[in-house]
Amino acid sequence: MQLRSKNHLRRRGATLTAQGSRKLNQAKAQLEIEQNFKRYTLEDLSEKTGLTPNTLSKVFNGSVGVDKRTLECCFNAFNMTLLKDDYFYLEPHQDSLAEIGLMSGAEACDRIEPVCNSCSNVGQTHKMERFPKGRQSRTPDNLYSRLLTTPGGQMPLDSVFYIDRPILESLCYEAIQQPGALINIRAPKQMGKTSLMTRILAYANSQGHRAVSVNLQLANNEILQNLERFLKWFCARVSKQLDLPNEIASFWHNSLGSKSNTTDYFQDVILPNLDRGVYSIENRPLVIAINELNQLFAYPDVAREFLLLLRTWSEQGKEADADINPWHKLRLVTVHSTEILMPPSIDPSLLNTGLVIELPEFTPAQVQDLAYRCEQDINSPQTQRLIALLGGHPYRLQLAFYYLQQQTITLEELLENSAIATAIYADHLEQQWWNLQRYPDLLPSFIEIVRQSSPVDCETVQGSQLHKMGLVHLHDLKASLACELFRPFFCDRLLQINS
């Protein structure tokens, strides 16, 4: 068998340089602007380019090398020509850039020296070292595209864009180590609830706990509206994630009732078998995170019974005699969005048990930290103006920095032109409007708040509900609009109602 010489090793594939990545992402962002800020998903781009979503993901993420013709196809779809400086070939011994992602920053720079020969150091995951003025890039070229992903959804554990909340995170990490722990995380949508939950689970894993996450969005409505079906589903989801056999059918006794059956199933089947398939750890704790708990609010009877069950388990876990009490192993985390108001038939105390974490908006210092991580230099007055426009809402800020990074708008255009801001946040604003329309009794109070630039008197109940929805800020017995982004949009919508 004839071996190829070193000079004739097969090239493994090509990936975009920083320049190429910027050009492609800017072309995509420009297309979104021309289409009234319509977001282009991988499926949309697949239709435009003729490439599969999986291939496009490789191109935009830069995680795996692709054929040069694939890159040319992407550029041609946006009426651009792929130039030599827009891409580079992986070295023969590199199977993919995913390999680089597992190395330290210095090792990654060494591996891509032909493309990034000026890089000598890379910051840690959450702390980016400040570069001298004039330095254009803070990361290796082929990793740059990771900074250009559209905001939204959970922040990966290694994301440089995750802004720590040290006090809240420390409280959660301490609480999750206690028997019978029950942590309730709440906030409006896109405030970082799931990202915090994921970090709690990661911390629990690091402490030797078993950790599982159950998302109630995975349950069909037919399951959610029936307590017995829901509790069986819940047991099955937890068992599956723990790689335990599903023994629910043989274990269930109708005469005992669904809550009693579920409790017995956890006590006799799940909690005693947490060491299956792992190194044996005595009294190994189990952390269960229940995400999107608000999915149950449409079915108050089921929600009430489930919350009562969780509280009972938490109380059982705090009882003495750890050696004979399996409930000492269980720790619970619930996560819910506050836009979906809890039905009045549910006792509010059921969601105020244990450690309650209400995620606040970002402070000015956190906003400037996020701006720096997004390579945006903004001063203190600009930060204050940005917060006045968008509030300290993580998603709204991330989306602003995304478009600023794409250089499709300037900061002044965003701050001064309400039409541009409304177009950028069209989907987000429509979601807020949809949420508000579900509660028509809140409209009169909200209309008055929108009309006034200073805080206005507001009934305690209405003000509290509007605050939970993320629409207003409270000042004792007064309320003001949460951000100026809302004012022109809601004025227009409310005028349409009155016309």
Wavefront OBJ file of the C-alpha trace (Angstrom):
o trace
v 0.000 0.000 0.000
v 1.485 3.321 -1.076
v 1.516 6.055 1.573
v 1.075 9.681 0.661
v 3.918 11.987 1.502
v 3.475 14.628 4.183
v 3.119 17.321 1.539
v 0.182 15.501 -0.022
v -1.934 14.856 3.055
v -5.626 15.267 2.363
v -7.071 18.577 3.493
v -9.758 18.038 6.078
v -11.938 21.020 5.212
v -12.206 24.783 5.311
v -13.650 27.207 7.837
v -14.187 30.955 7.823
v -11.651 33.446 9.124
v -12.748 36.369 11.293
v -13.085 38.484 8.150
v -15.163 35.852 6.369
v -17.347 35.263 9.402
v -17.993 38.993 9.795
v -18.885 39.373 6.111
v -21.316 36.455 6.163
v -22.991 37.472 9.415
v -23.255 41.103 8.319
v -24.868 39.999 5.061
v -27.349 37.912 7.038
v -28.074 40.804 9.408
v -28.523 43.210 6.475
v -31.009 40.821 4.894
v -32.925 40.694 8.194
v -33.093 44.498 8.245
v -34.324 44.642 4.652
v -37.041 42.149 5.628
v -38.195 44.404 8.503
v -35.893 42.607 10.996
v -37.334 39.180 10.252
v -35.110 36.571 11.890
v -33.622 34.065 9.451
v -33.424 30.600 10.976
v -31.192 27.831 9.656
v -34.267 26.422 7.906
v -34.864 29.771 6.151
v -31.226 29.967 5.103
v -31.392 26.364 3.921
v -34.045 27.351 1.390
v -31.973 30.329 0.272
v -28.668 28.476 -0.101
v -29.765 24.939 -0.943
v -27.613 23.601 1.905
v -28.898 21.517 4.797
v -29.432 23.197 8.209
v -26.747 20.920 9.663
v -24.196 22.079 7.097
v -25.137 25.725 7.654
v -24.683 25.257 11.388
v -21.125 24.080 10.755
v -20.457 27.118 8.562
v -21.803 29.718 11.004
v -20.397 28.108 14.158
v -17.006 27.348 12.648
v -16.925 24.169 14.717
v -16.238 21.738 11.857
v -14.452 22.127 8.559
v -16.548 21.992 5.377
v -15.881 21.812 1.656
v -14.728 25.093 0.099
v -17.624 24.869 -2.370
v -20.014 24.975 0.598
v -18.526 28.293 1.722
v -18.734 29.609 -1.846
v -22.390 28.594 -1.995
v -23.129 30.538 1.201
v -21.387 33.652 -0.078
v -23.032 33.427 -3.505
v -26.473 33.253 -1.862
v -25.800 36.737 -0.455
v -24.356 38.032 -3.750
v -20.789 37.899 -2.439
v -17.622 36.225 -3.687
v -15.515 34.083 -1.376
v -11.986 35.524 -1.283
v -8.759 33.884 -0.140
v -8.747 35.934 3.066
v -12.273 34.752 3.927
v -11.345 31.153 4.743
v -8.521 28.822 5.663
v -7.942 25.071 5.586
v -7.634 23.071 8.752
v -4.311 21.412 9.352
v -4.208 17.741 8.247
v -4.176 16.398 11.804
v -7.291 18.354 12.797
v -10.516 16.451 12.383
v -12.573 19.471 13.390
v -12.466 22.744 15.234
v -14.486 21.062 17.956
v -11.126 19.573 18.965
v -9.851 23.097 19.594
v -12.829 23.855 21.795
v -11.609 21.209 24.260
v -8.155 22.772 24.608
v -6.942 25.704 26.607
v -6.941 29.071 24.889
v -3.171 29.058 24.386
v -3.249 25.604 22.782
v -6.037 26.720 20.460
v -4.004 29.705 19.307
v -1.010 27.483 18.620
v -3.116 25.161 16.478
v -4.410 27.969 14.258
v -1.238 30.023 14.063
v -1.404 30.465 10.256
v -4.628 32.379 10.688
v -4.134 34.068 14.025
v -0.402 34.500 14.388
v -0.829 37.641 16.458
v -2.761 35.863 19.214
v -0.676 35.016 22.238
v -3.273 34.600 24.952
v -6.966 34.045 25.396
v -9.092 35.021 28.375
v -10.836 32.597 30.675
v -14.400 31.593 29.957
v -16.049 34.289 32.060
v -13.225 36.810 32.419
v -11.887 38.321 29.211
v -8.493 40.011 29.519
v -8.460 43.617 28.319
v -6.410 44.123 25.152
v -4.468 47.274 24.274
v -6.369 49.947 22.391
v -6.490 49.319 18.692
v -6.490 45.538 19.018
v -9.215 44.309 16.692
v -9.893 40.825 18.008
v -10.086 39.317 21.469
v -10.336 35.709 20.313
v -8.766 33.415 17.715
v -10.206 34.045 14.256
v -11.957 30.728 13.851
v -13.617 31.075 17.261
v -14.859 34.596 16.489
v -18.110 33.400 14.933
v -19.224 32.163 18.344
v -19.624 35.814 19.311
v -22.059 36.390 16.486
v -24.883 33.999 17.342
v -28.366 35.435 17.600
v -29.394 35.953 21.251
v -32.163 33.912 22.819
v -32.574 30.803 24.911
v -30.362 29.249 27.526
v -26.761 30.433 27.885
v -24.296 27.526 27.538
v -22.189 26.850 30.615
v -19.046 28.062 28.837
v -20.627 31.175 27.297
v -18.570 34.339 27.655
v -21.836 36.283 27.554
v -23.277 34.881 30.764
v -23.277 37.650 33.360
v -22.786 36.232 36.823
v -25.136 37.102 39.656
v -22.697 36.170 42.448
v -24.952 36.726 45.467
v -27.948 34.862 44.049
v -25.811 32.042 42.691
v -24.051 31.601 46.042
v -27.404 31.430 47.831
v -28.580 28.730 45.422
v -25.356 26.716 45.638
v -25.507 26.767 49.428
v -29.213 25.892 49.542
v -28.975 22.957 47.135
v -26.631 21.164 49.519
v -29.247 21.111 52.285
v -31.664 18.171 52.766
v -35.197 19.130 51.799
v -34.010 22.123 49.778
v -36.667 23.832 47.660
v -35.578 26.711 45.429
v -38.174 28.744 43.521
v -36.740 30.768 40.611
v -39.104 33.276 39.034
v -38.920 36.169 36.580
v -40.446 37.290 33.275
v -39.367 35.423 30.148
v -35.818 35.777 28.815
v -34.404 37.028 32.114
v -31.975 34.120 32.578
v -33.992 31.667 34.684
v -33.052 28.534 32.753
v -29.410 29.616 32.543
v -29.298 29.938 36.330
v -31.089 26.608 36.758
v -28.528 24.910 34.508
v -25.679 26.293 36.590
v -27.295 25.053 39.796
v -27.523 21.568 38.273
v -23.916 21.765 37.084
v -22.814 22.748 40.579
v -24.830 19.886 42.067
v -23.133 17.462 39.672
v -19.742 18.805 40.712
v -20.627 17.987 44.320
v -21.409 14.360 43.473
v -25.196 14.775 43.316
v -27.430 13.231 40.665
v -29.196 16.035 38.817
v -32.093 15.906 36.353
v -34.234 18.521 34.650
v -37.914 18.069 33.800
v -39.389 20.614 31.378
v -43.176 20.729 31.602
v -43.362 22.024 28.021
v -42.725 18.413 27.009
v -46.043 17.320 28.509
v -49.136 17.347 26.284
v -52.212 19.253 27.440
v -54.066 15.963 27.960
v -51.379 15.029 30.485
v -51.205 18.401 32.222
v -54.936 18.619 32.849
v -55.195 15.252 34.625
v -53.390 14.850 37.969
v -52.898 11.080 37.770
v -51.608 11.163 34.193
v -49.339 14.071 35.021
v -47.794 12.421 38.079
v -47.214 9.183 36.163
v -45.555 11.214 33.410
v -43.415 13.017 36.003
v -42.251 9.718 37.537
v -41.479 8.348 34.072
v -39.426 11.413 33.056
v -37.329 11.319 36.225
v -36.805 7.545 35.942
v -35.727 7.833 32.309
v -33.140 10.521 33.044
v -31.743 8.411 35.870
v -31.594 5.332 33.603
v -33.983 3.490 35.891
v -36.519 0.981 34.546
v -40.097 2.219 34.298
v -41.995 0.198 36.884
v -44.922 2.576 37.283
v -47.598 0.290 35.820
v -46.834 -2.570 38.195
v -46.298 -0.293 41.183
v -49.420 1.886 40.891
v -52.385 1.062 43.164
v -55.539 3.001 42.296
v -56.935 2.667 45.809
v -54.081 4.771 47.248
v -54.548 7.854 45.084
v -52.086 9.454 42.686
v -50.161 11.633 45.186
v -49.629 8.731 47.561
v -48.569 6.448 44.698
v -46.083 9.030 43.448
v -44.620 9.502 46.918
v -44.241 5.752 47.406
v -42.669 5.368 43.953
v -40.019 7.959 44.771
v -39.414 6.497 48.223
v -39.248 2.834 47.188
v -37.966 2.938 43.591
v -36.188 6.176 42.694
v -34.423 7.403 45.841
v -32.936 4.005 46.855
v -31.466 3.429 43.361
v -29.527 6.616 42.681
v -26.221 4.730 42.509
v -27.157 2.564 39.529
v -24.481 2.761 36.855
v -22.286 5.162 38.836
v -19.677 4.904 41.541
v -21.340 4.096 44.835
v -21.792 7.144 47.050
v -23.579 6.732 50.344
v -26.754 8.846 50.610
v -26.137 10.306 47.154
v -28.466 13.343 46.815
v -30.856 13.851 43.916
v -31.619 17.319 42.536
v -34.730 17.650 40.367
v -35.239 20.916 38.490
v -38.778 21.488 37.218
v -38.717 24.054 34.419
v -41.731 25.923 32.984
v -43.847 25.219 36.054
v -46.223 27.898 34.739
v -47.484 25.357 32.182
v -49.625 23.979 35.014
v -51.248 27.323 35.841
v -53.863 26.732 33.143
v -55.034 23.781 35.243
v -55.329 25.194 38.788
v -56.457 21.975 40.473
v -53.486 20.014 39.123
v -51.082 22.865 39.888
v -52.315 23.161 43.464
v -52.001 19.427 44.176
v -48.544 19.204 42.601
v -47.235 22.208 44.550
v -48.634 20.725 47.759
v -46.835 17.475 46.954
v -43.511 19.243 46.392
v -43.879 21.117 49.672
v -44.654 17.863 51.489
v -41.545 16.194 50.038
v -39.429 19.179 51.060
v -40.739 19.014 54.625
v -40.115 15.256 54.761
v -36.531 15.843 53.670
v -35.909 18.122 56.645
v -36.945 15.525 59.195
v -34.268 13.940 61.387
v -32.575 10.548 61.065
v -30.830 10.863 57.710
v -29.783 7.209 57.800
v -33.380 5.973 57.698
v -35.027 8.867 55.851
v -34.591 8.572 52.056
v -36.157 12.021 51.581
v -32.942 13.565 52.903
v -31.546 12.867 49.436
v -34.104 14.967 47.544
v -33.582 18.638 46.643
v -35.978 20.521 44.368
v -35.736 23.521 42.040
v -38.790 25.039 40.355
v -38.671 27.632 37.583
v -41.615 29.638 36.292
v -42.316 32.699 34.171
v -44.254 35.400 35.950
v -46.093 36.725 32.867
v -48.513 33.846 33.343
v -50.270 34.938 36.509
v -51.035 32.278 39.065
v -54.799 31.599 39.327
v -56.406 33.089 42.472
v -57.604 29.616 43.499
v -53.985 28.619 44.247
v -52.619 29.613 47.644
v -49.690 32.025 46.935
v -47.767 30.507 49.845
v -47.273 27.352 47.775
v -44.858 29.283 45.551
v -43.258 31.132 48.451
v -41.918 28.037 50.183
v -38.178 27.559 50.518
v -35.651 29.891 48.909
v -37.385 32.332 46.547
v -35.157 33.812 43.831
v -36.633 36.707 41.837
v -34.169 37.548 39.094
v -33.557 41.310 38.924
v -32.643 43.328 35.865
v -28.983 44.016 35.164
v -27.308 46.877 36.990
v -25.394 49.560 35.028
v -22.144 47.782 35.924
v -23.479 44.492 34.558
v -24.660 46.234 31.378
v -21.180 47.643 30.823
v -19.688 44.212 31.514
v -21.961 42.672 28.865
v -21.081 45.463 26.423
v -17.380 44.784 26.925
v -17.842 41.063 26.297
v -19.671 41.974 23.081
v -16.748 44.245 22.105
v -18.818 47.403 22.463
v -17.219 50.433 24.098
v -19.949 52.451 25.798
v -19.452 55.071 28.476
v -21.528 55.668 31.598
v -23.953 58.230 30.075
v -24.564 55.929 27.097
v -25.180 53.046 29.484
v -27.793 55.063 31.346
v -29.529 55.999 28.084
v -29.499 52.378 26.947
v -31.025 51.248 30.248
v -33.678 53.966 29.955
v -34.579 52.615 26.507
v -34.379 48.875 27.173
v -34.333 48.504 30.944
v -31.804 46.095 32.411
v -33.516 43.200 30.631
v -30.812 40.660 29.618
v -32.368 39.574 26.320
v -33.151 43.094 25.113
v -29.599 44.178 25.894
v -28.050 41.122 24.246
v -30.097 41.730 21.102
v -28.994 45.367 21.004
v -25.329 44.422 21.285
v -25.828 41.728 18.653
v -26.958 44.289 16.054
v -24.290 46.759 17.140
v -21.677 44.049 16.737
v -22.990 43.319 13.247
v -22.495 47.035 12.481
v -25.932 47.192 10.883
v -26.972 50.008 13.235
v -25.117 52.457 15.456
v -25.757 53.091 19.121
v -27.028 56.590 18.367
v -29.475 55.251 15.784
v -30.817 52.786 18.325
v -31.136 55.421 21.046
v -32.584 58.188 18.873
v -34.781 56.408 16.316
v -37.822 54.760 17.914
v -38.849 53.213 14.580
v -35.571 51.282 14.388
v -35.901 50.112 17.987
v -39.510 49.033 17.476
v -38.559 47.086 14.346
v -35.657 45.307 16.046
v -37.819 44.243 18.993
v -41.000 43.586 17.012
v -41.351 39.944 18.083
v -40.559 40.735 21.704
v -43.048 43.616 21.802
v -45.809 41.568 20.216
v -45.260 38.911 22.882
v -45.658 41.549 25.599
v -48.858 42.773 23.951
v -50.222 39.239 23.726
v -49.484 38.669 27.418
v -51.252 41.876 28.404
v -54.355 41.106 26.364
v -54.898 37.966 28.424
v -55.697 40.172 31.415
v -58.058 42.955 30.232
v -58.664 44.145 33.800
v -55.059 45.436 33.822
v -55.500 47.632 30.739
v -56.965 50.764 32.418
v -54.078 51.012 34.885
v -51.514 50.279 32.196
v -52.949 52.884 29.816
v -52.499 55.569 32.461
v -48.907 54.473 33.102
v -48.070 54.558 29.379
v -49.467 58.076 29.025
v -47.394 59.534 31.853
v -43.622 60.005 31.794
v -43.410 60.069 35.595
v -44.642 57.456 38.116
v -48.404 57.414 38.654
v -50.616 56.115 41.437
v -51.549 52.491 40.903
v -53.655 49.989 42.805
v -51.472 47.512 44.684
v -52.881 44.408 43.005
v -52.748 45.775 39.446
v -49.299 47.269 39.982
v -47.952 44.001 41.350
v -49.356 42.013 38.432
v -47.983 44.433 35.830
v -44.614 44.282 37.578
v -44.608 40.469 37.468
v -45.246 40.707 33.731
v -42.173 42.910 33.352
v -44.168 45.887 32.090
v -43.697 48.372 34.940
v -41.373 49.308 37.769
v -42.872 49.908 41.204
v -42.102 52.893 43.445
v -44.019 52.231 46.663
v -47.639 52.884 45.623
v -46.680 54.324 42.239
v -45.691 52.660 38.967
v -43.746 53.712 35.881
v -43.159 52.093 32.501
v -40.375 49.501 32.636
v -38.578 50.980 29.614
v -39.090 53.659 26.970
v -39.055 51.013 24.233
v -42.593 50.138 25.317
v -44.092 53.636 25.098
v -44.479 54.237 21.326
v -45.430 50.613 20.703
v -48.131 50.422 23.363
v -49.424 53.915 22.562
v -50.015 52.707 19.018
v -51.705 49.481 20.148
v -53.903 51.215 22.705
v -54.957 53.816 20.138
v -56.060 50.995 17.851
v -58.264 49.639 20.631
v -59.912 53.007 21.252
v -60.413 53.862 17.578
l 1 2 3 4 5 6 7 8 9 10 11 12 13 14 15 16 17 18 19 20 21 22 23 24 25 26 27 28 29 30 31 32 33 34 35 36 37 38 39 40 41 42 43 44 45 46 47 48 49 50 51 52 53 54 55 56 57 58 59 60 61 62 63 64 65 66 67 68 69 70 71 72 73 74 75 76 77 78 79 80 81 82 83 84 85 86 87 88 89 90 91 92 93 94 95 96 97 98 99 100 101 102 103 104 105 106 107 108 109 110 111 112 113 114 115 116 117 118 119 120 121 122 123 124 125 126 127 128 129 130 131 132 133 134 135 136 137 138 139 140 141 142 143 144 145 146 147 148 149 150 151 152 153 154 155 156 157 158 159 160 161 162 163 164 165 166 167 168 169 170 171 172 173 174 175 176 177 178 179 180 181 182 183 184 185 186 187 188 189 190 191 192 193 194 195 196 197 198 199 200 201 202 203 204 205 206 207 208 209 210 211 212 213 214 215 216 217 218 219 220 221 222 223 224 225 226 227 228 229 230 231 232 233 234 235 236 237 238 239 240 241 242 243 244 245 246 247 248 249 250 251 252 253 254 255 256 257 258 259 260 261 262 263 264 265 266 267 268 269 270 271 272 273 274 275 276 277 278 279 280 281 282 283 284 285 286 287 288 289 290 291 292 293 294 295 296 297 298 299 300 301 302 303 304 305 306 307 308 309 310 311 312 313 314 315 316 317 318 319 320 321 322 323 324 325 326 327 328 329 330 331 332 333 334 335 336 337 338 339 340 341 342 343 344 345 346 347 348 349 350 351 352 353 354 355 356 357 358 359 360 361 362 363 364 365 366 367 368 369 370 371 372 373 374 375 376 377 378 379 380 381 382 383 384 385 386 387 388 389 390 391 392 393 394 395 396 397 398 399 400 401 402 403 404 405 406 407 408 409 410 411 412 413 414 415 416 417 418 419 420 421 422 423 424 425 426 427 428 429 430 431 432 433 434 435 436 437 438 439 440 441 442 443 444 445 446 447 448 449 450 451 452 453 454 455 456 457 458 459 460 461 462 463 464 465 466 467 468 469 470 471 472 473 474 475 476 477 478 479 480 481 482 483 484 485 486 487 488 489 490 491 492 493 494 495 496 497 498 499
